[in-house]
Amino acid sequence: MLMIILGLVVFFGVHSIRVVAPEWRQVAMLKHGVMRWRLRFGLITLLSTALIIMGYMQMRVDPIILWTPPVWTRHIAGLMMLLSLYFVGSAIIPKTTMKRLMGYPMLIAVKLWAFSHLISNGELVDLIVFGSFLIWSTVMFSISRRRDRKAGVVAGESSVEFDLAAFVFAMVSWFAIVFYLHEIVFGVSALV
């Protein structure tokens, strides 16, 4: 469990810098350069993600079951994951409607991902990992939106072509994850 907690603390710490210490982030980026900042950010993210995954796998060896979710929750989770991947696509593709309307579609994607896994899994490790991601993404979204409104940030333009690209990204990613990647990476089929 220590590995998961350490991974979560590092992951959330690094991903909260933009909101918690934006001035320090700007100074560090100017001092060391944007590319060096992104490289360090990426490496720390990879390390923390590896810690979370390894700790998750370790705790699943001897699981502590809190509840047994009904089978239908897996179907709901599958649909929620498709929507989550649409928000991921909307975050990484420029000029999407979701980016214009919501401002932070990646945080919405994390919320949907975490909630879908919370309702379809019933072990303590699931509650720790997905519950903490749900709380973190909800808080970060709220803080970010409030900060943008206070600063008078105006929504940019969007285009149907970019929305379609986000939809194609979601469909391709969803099929790859459901039929192939989920079982390879986590040892559990998303179809079960």
C-alpha positions in Angstrom: 0.0 0.0 0.0 2.9 2.3 0.7 3.9 2.1 -3.0 0.4 3.3 -4.1 0.3 6.1 -1.6 3.8 7.3 -2.6 2.8 7.2 -6.3 -0.4 9.0 -5.7 1.2 11.8 -3.6 3.9 12.3 -6.2 1.5 12.2 -9.2 -1.0 14.6 -7.6 1.7 16.9 -6.3 3.3 17.3 -9.8 -0.1 17.7 -11.5 -1.2 20.3 -9.0 1.7 22.7 -9.4 0.0 24.7 -12.1 -2.8 25.6 -9.7 -1.0 25.6 -6.4 2.2 27.3 -7.4 1.8 28.9 -10.8 4.4 31.6 -10.2 7.0 29.0 -9.1 6.2 26.9 -12.2 6.7 29.9 -14.5 10.0 30.9 -12.9 11.3 27.3 -13.1 10.3 27.1 -16.8 12.1 30.3 -17.6 15.1 29.4 -15.6 15.6 25.8 -16.9 13.7 26.0 -20.2 10.3 24.7 -21.3 11.7 21.4 -22.8 13.7 20.6 -19.6 10.6 21.3 -17.5 8.5 19.0 -19.7 11.1 16.3 -19.7 11.3 16.3 -15.9 7.5 16.5 -15.6 7.1 13.6 -17.9 9.7 11.5 -16.1 8.2 12.1 -12.7 4.8 11.3 -14.1 6.0 8.0 -15.5 7.7 7.1 -12.3 4.7 7.9 -10.2 2.4 6.1 -12.6 4.6 3.0 -12.4 4.5 3.1 -8.6 0.7 3.3 -8.7 0.4 0.4 -11.1 2.9 -1.8 -9.3 1.3 -1.1 -6.0 -2.1 -1.7 -7.5 -1.0 -5.1 -8.9 0.7 -6.0 -5.6 -2.5 -5.3 -3.6 -4.6 -7.3 -6.0 -2.7 -10.4 -5.1 -4.3 -10.5 -1.7 -7.5 -8.4 -2.2 -9.6 -6.8 0.4 -13.1 -6.9 -1.0 -15.4 -4.2 0.2 -18.4 -4.9 -2.0 -19.4 -7.0 -5.1 -20.7 -4.7 -7.8 -23.6 -6.0 -10.0 -22.7 -7.1 -13.5 -24.5 -4.2 -15.1 -22.1 -1.7 -13.6 -19.4 -3.1 -16.0 -21.6 -2.2 -18.9 -22.2 1.3 -17.6 -18.5 1.6 -16.9 -17.7 0.6 -20.5 -20.0 3.4 -21.9 -18.6 5.9 -19.4 -15.1 5.0 -20.6 -16.1 5.7 -24.2 -17.3 9.2 -23.1 -14.1 9.6 -21.0 -11.9 8.9 -24.1 -13.9 11.4 -26.1 -13.0 14.0 -23.5 -9.3 12.9 -23.7 -9.5 13.4 -27.4 -11.1 16.8 -26.9 -8.2 17.7 -24.6 -5.4 16.7 -26.9 -6.9 17.9 -30.2 -7.1 21.7 -30.5 -10.2 23.7 -31.1 -12.8 21.2 -29.9 -16.2 22.2 -28.6 -15.6 20.5 -25.3 -12.4 22.4 -24.7 -14.3 25.6 -25.6 -17.2 24.8 -23.3 -15.5 23.1 -20.4 -12.0 24.5 -20.4 -10.5 21.3 -19.0 -11.7 18.2 -20.8 -8.8 16.1 -19.5 -10.0 16.6 -15.9 -13.5 15.6 -16.9 -12.0 12.5 -18.6 -10.2 11.6 -15.3 -13.5 12.1 -13.3 -15.4 9.8 -15.7 -12.5 7.2 -15.7 -12.3 7.2 -11.9 -16.0 7.0 -11.3 -16.6 4.3 -13.9 -13.9 2.2 -12.2 -15.3 2.9 -8.8 -18.8 1.6 -9.7 -17.5 -1.5 -11.4 -14.8 -2.6 -8.9 -15.2 -3.4 -5.2 -11.8 -3.9 -3.7 -10.1 -1.6 -1.2 -7.3 -0.8 -3.7 -9.9 0.4 -6.2 -11.4 2.7 -3.6 -7.9 4.1 -2.8 -6.8 4.6 -6.4 -10.0 5.6 -8.2 -11.5 7.4 -5.3 -8.4 9.6 -4.9 -8.3 10.4 -8.6 -12.0 11.3 -8.5 -11.6 13.6 -5.6 -8.4 15.2 -7.1 -9.9 15.8 -10.5 -13.1 17.3 -9.1 -11.1 19.7 -6.9 -8.7 20.6 -9.7 -11.6 21.2 -12.1 -13.4 23.5 -9.7 -10.3 25.5 -8.8 -9.2 25.9 -12.4 -12.7 27.0 -13.6 -13.0 29.5 -10.7 -9.5 30.8 -11.5 -10.4 31.2 -15.2 -13.6 33.1 -14.4 -11.8 35.4 -12.0 -9.1 36.1 -14.6 -11.7 36.7 -17.4 -10.5 33.9 -19.6 -12.6 33.9 -22.8 -13.4 30.6 -24.6 -11.7 30.1 -28.0 -13.2 28.9 -31.2 -14.1 25.4 -32.1 -14.8 23.4 -35.2 -16.8 20.3 -36.1 -13.8 18.7 -37.9 -11.8 18.8 -34.6 -14.8 17.3 -32.7 -15.0 14.5 -35.3 -11.3 13.9 -34.8 -11.9 13.6 -31.0 -14.7 11.2 -31.7 -12.6 9.0 -34.0 -9.8 9.1 -31.3 -12.3 7.9 -28.7 -13.7 5.0 -30.8 -10.3 3.7 -31.9 -8.8 4.0 -28.3 -11.9 2.4 -26.8 -11.8 -0.6 -29.1 -8.0 -1.0 -28.5 -8.4 -0.8 -24.8 -11.5 -3.0 -24.4 -10.4 -5.8 -26.8 -6.6 -5.8 -26.3 -4.7 -3.4 -24.0 -6.7 -3.6 -20.8 -6.0 -7.3 -20.4 -2.3 -7.0 -21.5 -1.5 -4.2 -19.1 -3.7 -5.0 -16.1 -4.3 -8.8 -16.5 -8.1 -8.3 -16.5 -10.3 -8.3 -19.6 -12.6 -5.3 -19.9 -15.1 -7.7 -21.5 -15.6 -9.9 -18.4 
